[in-house]
Amino acid sequence: MFGKKGLDTPIAIRRTALDLLARREHTYTELQRKLLQRGATSEQIGVELDRLQTDGLLSNERFCEAYVHARSQRGFGPQRLREELRQRGVSASMIETTFRDGSWDWQQLAQTTFQKRFPEGPARDAKERARQLRFMQYRGFADFQAD
């Protein structure tokens, strides 16, 4: 899409970053990676991303909240979301602050996710029950207990 010459000015870097932010929230680390892939230099990226943060257009906190909301609506639990956020460059303290705010009823979400995937309810045999629990662990509900 962009050649090495595509992002050689601060204005081009800022414009590209804003285009990416217009599509969805990004972390500082994600934008940095994407701009590097498009040919910008690390020094220029740092300056522009710092300006975007100062202007309130780039926020890891806002990304974290939006990400947890969107992914939890799709049935993903806290353990998986913590790991995904960490991989996207969100600090551990920010992740814990987001999860501490109490907006999510993880137990209810786990029940809903389980019922949607397994409408027949908890399995009677050990092999099938283990499969159900693996699914829930994969989704990020490590301490889920089917009733």
N, C-alpha and C positions, 0 to 999 in steps of 0.2 A: 504494500500500500504506500508506505513512505520510504523513500530512499535515504541514504546517509545524509543527503543534503536537505531533506525535508524539515528537520528540526535544528537548524543552525542559529536561530535567533531566539531571544527570550520571549518575544511575542508569539512565535510559532509554537514554542513549548507550552506557554500558558494557554493558547488557543486549543491545542491538542488535549491538554489536561482538562480544560473546561468541557470540551466535547465528550470526553470519557466520563466526567462527573455528571454531565447532563443525562447520560443513559442510566447510571446507577451510582450509589455511593461507592467509594473506593477507600482503601487504607493508603497511607503515605507510601508504604512499601510496595503495594500493588501498582500505584501510579508510577513510582520510580522505575519499577521493572518494565512496565509497558512503554514508558518514554525512552528508556535505554534501548529497548528492542527496536524502536522507531528511529534510532540514530542520534539522540541527544547525548550531550556529555554529562557526566555525573555532577560536575560543578554547577552547570547551568540548571540542571534539574533541581538540585538542592535549593538554590536561590528561589526558583519559581514556586516550588512546593511549599517552602517556608512562607512565601508571600500569600499563597492560597490559604494556608492555615491562619495567618494573621487576619486575612480578609473574611474568615469564617466560611470559606467555600470548600475547604477540605478538613474533615474532622474524623479521626479514628473513633471517637466516642459515638458520633452519630452513625457511622458505619456499623459499629458493634451493635447498637440498639436495633437498627434496621435489619441487620443480618439475622440476629437472634429471633426477631419477630417473624420474619419471612420463613426461615427454616423451621421454626417451631410449628408454624401453621401447616407445614408439610409433614409433620410427625417425627421430627428429630429431637432427641433429648439432650440434656445438659452436657453429658460427657463428650458426645460427638461434637456438639457445637463449640465447646471449649477448645477442642483439638483443631477444628477447622479455623477458628479465629486465630489461634496461635500460629498456624501455618500461614495466615494472611498478614502476619506482622503486628497483631494487636498485643499490647503488653499484658502480662499476667494480672497486674493490678487493675487494669481497665476491664479485663474480662470478669474478674471477681466482682468489681463494682457493678457491672451490668447485671450479673446474676443475683447479686444481693438485693437489688431494688424490689424484688418480690412481685413483679408483674406477671410472672408465669406460674401456673399451677402444674408443676411437672408430674405429679401423681395422676392428676386428671388427664393430662396429655398422654401419659403412658397407657392409661386404661383405654382411652379413645383409639390410640394407635393399635393396641393389641386387639381390640374388638373389631376394628376395621379389617385388619389382616387375618384374624382368626375368629370369624363370626360364630363358629361352632363352640368357642370357649376353650378353656384349658384342656390340654390333651390328657388322656388317662394313662397311656403307656409312656414309659421313660424315654424312649427314643424320640418320639414326637414332641414330648415336653421339652427335651433338650434342644430340639430344633426351634421351638417357639422362643425359648430363652436366648438362644444364639441370635435370632432375629432381633429381639428387643435390645440385646447388648450392641449389636451392629448399629442399631438406630440411636444408641446413646443413652439407653436406660439400663445401666449396669446393675442396679439394685432392684429391678422390677420383680415382683412376685405375683404370678397369676393366681387368682382366687379359685 
